[in-house]
Amino acid sequence: MGDLPVPATIGGVAAEVLSLDPAPGYAGLFRINLNVPAAVTPGIASVIVNVGGAVSQAGVSITILAQ
């Protein structure tokens, strides 16, 4: 995404963006890898990504398992 900042949160906690790359075979779709912050509690957590002021769609979530 060039020089655009890409802030992301998981469960409302800032998450480190590890990579953001075009998804092979899907024009306009990107694959993002995030580091899940230790402060995120186990369970279902919302994921929000912001690229150049455009926010990801609502309702995206992942399941965090206890370690």
C-alpha positions as CSV (number, residue, x, y, z in Angstrom):
1,M,0.0,0.0,0.0
2,G,3.0,2.2,-0.4
3,D,3.4,4.9,2.2
4,L,-0.2,4.7,3.6
5,P,-0.4,4.0,7.3
6,V,-2.5,0.9,8.0
7,P,-3.7,0.9,11.6
8,A,-5.5,-2.2,12.7
9,T,-7.3,-3.4,15.9
10,I,-8.3,-6.8,17.2
11,G,-10.8,-6.7,20.0
12,G,-10.3,-2.9,20.2
13,V,-6.5,-3.4,20.9
14,A,-4.0,-2.0,18.4
15,A,-2.5,-4.8,16.3
16,E,0.9,-4.9,14.5
17,V,0.5,-5.2,10.8
18,L,3.1,-7.9,9.7
19,S,2.3,-7.7,6.0
20,L,-0.3,-6.4,3.5
21,D,-0.1,-7.9,0.0
22,P,-2.3,-8.4,-3.1
23,A,-4.2,-11.7,-2.9
24,P,-3.1,-13.9,-5.8
25,G,-5.8,-14.4,-8.4
26,Y,-8.2,-11.8,-6.9
27,A,-7.9,-8.3,-8.4
28,G,-8.4,-5.6,-5.8
29,L,-8.3,-8.0,-2.8
30,F,-5.5,-7.8,-0.3
31,R,-4.3,-10.3,2.3
32,I,-3.2,-8.9,5.6
33,N,-1.3,-10.6,8.4
34,L,-1.6,-9.2,11.9
35,N,0.1,-10.0,15.2
36,V,-2.6,-10.7,17.8
37,P,-1.8,-8.5,20.8
38,A,-1.4,-10.4,24.1
39,A,-3.9,-8.1,25.7
40,V,-6.8,-9.5,23.6
41,T,-8.9,-11.9,25.7
42,P,-9.8,-15.4,24.4
43,G,-13.1,-15.5,22.5
44,I,-14.6,-13.8,19.5
45,A,-12.9,-10.5,18.7
46,S,-13.7,-7.9,16.0
47,V,-11.1,-7.0,13.5
48,I,-10.9,-3.5,12.0
49,V,-8.4,-2.3,9.4
50,N,-8.0,1.3,8.2
51,V,-6.3,2.0,4.9
52,G,-6.0,5.7,3.9
53,G,-9.2,6.5,5.7
54,A,-11.2,3.6,4.3
55,V,-12.4,1.3,7.2
56,S,-12.9,-2.4,6.7
57,Q,-16.5,-3.7,6.6
58,A,-18.4,-4.2,9.9
59,G,-18.9,-7.7,11.3
60,V,-15.5,-9.2,10.6
61,S,-14.3,-11.2,13.6
62,I,-11.9,-14.0,14.5
63,T,-11.8,-16.5,17.4
64,I,-8.9,-16.1,19.8
65,L,-8.0,-19.3,21.6
66,A,-6.5,-19.4,25.1
67,Q,-2.7,-20.3,25.2
